[in-house]
Amino acid sequence: MKSTLSKGLYWTPRILSIIFICFLALMSLDVFGNGLSFWQTVLAFFMHNIPMLVLLGVLIISWKYEIVGGVAFILAGLLYIALLMGNPFEWYLVVWAMQISGIAFLIGILFIIGWCKKNKQ
């Protein structure tokens, strides 16, 4: 039982990170079909994918160093909330913050729990 729990705690934040990064990449596809030129579309697509690329780099590093993933995903969630605060308040922004930041917080907490568990052994 202990081994199954340890494996689950090891793989859960990594799999959730991959799904979360794929979700962010999927949301960047909205740049197509906006009537932009080819290079404007390429630039917009790249700019929409910057957070995804940063989190992919964090995931690669945190695969071995879990504390990096824990801190980085929590900071990414806080940064997203801070960026949303720059907009005039609308209720749908709360839902956006829960969807994006909540998942980032969950992944960060799972990475930190895995790191603490590994350091206890």
Long-range contacts (C-beta under 8 A, 24 or more apart in sequence): 6-117, 9-110, 9-113, 9-114, 9-117, 10-114, 12-110, 13-66, 13-69, 13-107, 13-110, 13-111, 13-114, 14-59, 14-63, 16-103, 16-106, 16-107, 16-110, 17-55, 17-59, 17-62, 17-69, 17-73, 17-107, 18-59, 20-55, 20-103, 20-104, 20-107, 21-52, 21-55, 21-56, 21-59, 24-49, 24-51, 24-52, 24-55, 25-49, 25-52, 28-52, 51-76, 62-111, 66-111, 66-112, 66-114, 66-115, 66-118, 67-111, 67-112, 67-115, 69-107, 69-108, 69-111, 70-108, 70-109, 70-110, 70-111, 70-112, 70-115, 71-108, 71-112, 72-108, 73-104, 73-105, 73-107, 73-108, 73-111, 74-104, 74-105, 74-108, 74-109, 74-112, 75-108, 76-104, 76-108, 77-101, 77-102, 77-103, 77-104, 77-105, 77-108, 80-104
